[in-house]
């Protein structure tokens, strides 16, 4: 079973075309018009072993906010679509990822109940021209549209680049485990309720 999704999102602010394969090899073709976001999404694909193709055009002449948030929305929708009824998945994932002096922890529950708990602070407001506050917007948009419970915490770190990259790598690893199929319960919904529907 190959779990695929295709999302087309068109607004007055952004145009996004996205494909996702949950059972991929980590191949990524990503162009959002924002270099650092491309780099983080490439980390997500590579370490999560997801195949992703994302092309986005946005009103970055205003700022990066709409593009960052809408890419999070579209990728979240793709995960939600590709997971289907979530039958046979592990459902839960937890991962720690370091990058030099920074260490972050991400915990996911692919529960069909959206929510973000965010405990990340950045020592700088900018990474180049990119506003670090936009990362919370991306994670919130992703969790809300993937319908997942997501806890993101930077345990320590001194460099803003290292902090956010460790968060994305930990997200990739946690999602990789949560999305993986458990052969012991291939036909089961991983819930005592018998459903993960909203």
Protein Blocks (a to p, Z undefined) as FASTA:
>chain_A
ZZddddddddfkbccdddddfklnopacddehpaklmmmmmmmmmmnopacdddddddfk
lmmmlmmmmmmmmmmmmmmmmnmnopoiakiacddddehjbccddddddehpacdddddd
dfbfbehjacfklmmmmmmmmmmmnopacddddfbdcbfklmmmmmmmmmmmmmmmmmpc
cfklmmbccbfklpacZZ
